[in-house]
Amino acid sequence: MSLVPLAAWAALLVLAPNILMLVYSLWQTDEGVLSRVLTFDNYVAVVTNSVTLAILGRTAAIAVGAALLATAVAYPMAWFVVRRLSKHRLLAVLLVVVPLWISYLVRVYAWKIILGDSGVINSTLIELGLRNEPLSFMLYSRFAVFLTLTYVSIPFAFVASYAALERVPASLLEASADAGASPTRARGSDRIRLGPAPLHRRLPDAGDGGRA
């Protein structure tokens, strides 16, 4: 099967929009109106503006943190599904992937309902007498952004981890155990590629959660 049509579609739907965005970023702006004059003033303004740099740094920190936490949550789930489930494995994968079928905005808005002043968490705390007023940090805060991004990224990290772990043969773990490795060491042995290149299966795919 030729990969040319697939590469063409990828170039059209992924590469072309990014190139177009890059070209737009190099155009001069006059009161919000684009002028087809190439300039680097836009990038100079970004790197010389302390407010913009602070926002970019905060955004990068939240994105990296959310990707790492999503991977830390999704990887054990994927390992359990691959190594411990057999009869209901497809059902478990389906339950994790189902949120991807729902609109991104719907999933985000669901957290607004959960974290809001009248949401599930605050209402429960008030009803139990643990709080007299809603927790102010639960919504419209970095915490809410971090939590929501982590939740949205978990299915992507799970799929990537699941696909990587499923390619590792179970015989590798059995061979490690037969060679005298402890259960922890044996489970860790599937992180190493069965070949000349190290660190194959897991580490490259863990970043997929961040690309969500």
HUJONOR-V80637 format. One record per helix or strand of 2 or more residues. SS is the DSSP state (H for helix, E for strand). FROM is the first residue (numbers start at 1). TO is the last residue. If there is no record, write none. Layout:
# HUJONOR-V80637
<<SS & FROM & TO> <SS & FROM & TO>>
This chain:
# HUJONOR-V80637
<<H & 4 & 25> <E & 27 & 30> <E & 33 & 38> <H & 41 & 48> <H & 50 & 84> <H & 89 & 101> <H & 104 & 115> <H & 120 & 127> <H & 136 & 138> <H & 142 & 166> <H & 170 & 178> <H & 183 & 191> <H & 203 & 209>>
